[in-house]
Amino acid sequence: MKTASAKPYCGDYNQTETYTPLLTLRQRALYGVGGAVFSVKEAAYSIFVLIFYTQVLGLAGSIAGLVMLLAILWDAVNDPLIGGWSDRFQSRWGRRHPFMLAGAIPMGIGFIGLFYPPAAITEDTWLLAAWLLFWSLWIRTFLSFFSIPHLAMAAELTTDYYERSRLLGARTFFGFICAVALPALALLVLFPTINEIDGRFVAGNYPMYGLWSCLLVWLVAGLAIGGTPRHPGERKVAAKKNASPTTVTALFKDFALILRNLNFRNILFYDAAASASYGILISLNVLAWTYYWELSTTQLSVVLALPSIIGVPLAVWAMGPLGKRWSKHRILQLTIGLMIAVAMSVYLLRWLDWLPANDHPLVFVALLLQMLAWMFLFVIRVICAFSIIADVTDEHELEHGTRQEGGFFAAMGFTTKLAGAAGPLYAGIVLDVINLQEGMLPGAIAQQTLDGLALSLLVGVIPLLLLAWRFTYAISMSPQKLAHIQAQLRAREEQKN
């Protein structure tokens, strides 16, 4: 019999002789491109929605932040139901693909509605808030239909410790490239500065961005759905679970079961803190680059795009040598520690008076290098976290006899989105507190307001990163541990047969 080390075990544990080779580059790419679906939403909400609804349409920052938080709270119900439902679902098209298709088409339509509120809606504060809430709920609901089953497939396509990192690295690569390339291109093409008027403050520019987002979702979702196998070597759910009805109560019981895994609980706590810090950073970064550092739209597009174009593929490549040297949880510890230093760097240089005035090219270079380092580290931490979850699904099967990939990734997806809501909510409150009001233009802001913006960014980000760092030391999943788990699973099935 072939050994698991020669070729990674993939398939039903009831078929212990079945092995598949490592995935090809094409297979990883077609799976990975689906990560861009989530990133279209991230780009819209982190770069454009807050500015559009507050600075352009005049909605109060605290109201906009509260609306987006309410939409996130809906995911507390939505995500576990979808994850558990896809785990139990059986069809000729597999467990995951029907959900992905059902989510992609309406999600795309949601971006058109989000960025094209009718004039009558924009004239009333509460109607505008309701419009933002409706389309945010719409987009997030159908995003869950696509993204949770798509993530769950990562644990089904391969069981190899390192191959899972490569597969999720491909997803992260396409996700981050989309998250920066789409808004960067939009800033250049849809939101240029014309006659000294910043295009981001012109309401008529936003509907086309909504259309772009819609078409991109349909394109990348179609590639992912058509390019991945309908039955990706998926292990069957335990017979006793298949026999039980798929009710709401049963789905929530499935969700509660996965929370009994200690490794997974620590990953959730870690990711909640790390994702909240990222949400705050990216939400306030756009405002800080615009007002505090006074970047032009061209410079802003470069700072958004170039670090990802360089840093993301570099991070995906680096996971290879890093993974051979350290286990995934050790890489997480190192990465979060370095992210704390990077987040503080340019602001400390400014406060120590080691940076020149904003119009000096060195300021732009410093911001560019900071974002390059940040993106490199952030991508590594995302790959490690999701890859560990794929491994934890095997640990869970050993403990409870069930396969619940969808449930695990639903829980992780929810905490990531819930924590991400901290960004817009915190940023909206900051806008009100520091008195950054509608219509204010770069270069005409009081220094007290600018200092408040920079300080609010660091106060929101650094403590959360420290908390995330603490939880990385409670996570453990080495190659040896996973190999032992999978060997026990095979031995158990051999005994049954």
JOTA-V648187 format. One line per field, one symbol per residue. psi: psi as a letter, one per 20 degrees, with the letter a starting at -180 (. if undefined). A space follows every 50 residues. Layout:
psi=???
This chain:
psi=pqqhhgppppapiimiipqqrqqrhgghghghhhhhghhggggghhghgg gghghgijpqghgghgghghhghhhhggghggghghhipprijahhghgg ghhgghgghhhgggjlpqhhgiipghhgghgggghgggghghghhghghg ghhhihhqjpghhhhgghhgghghghgghhgghghhhhghlqopljopii johiihhhhggggghgghghggggghiqqhnmkpqqqqhhhhhqqnrggh ghhgghhhiiogghghgggghggghgggggghghgggghgggilqrhghg hghggghhhghghgggghhfhghhgqrhhhhgggghghhggghighhghg hikjqarhiphhgggghghghggggggggghgggghhgghhhhggghhhi jqolgggghggghghghghhhhfhgghggggggilorpipqqikpqhhgg hhgghhghhhgghhhggggghhijponrhggghgghghghhghhhh.
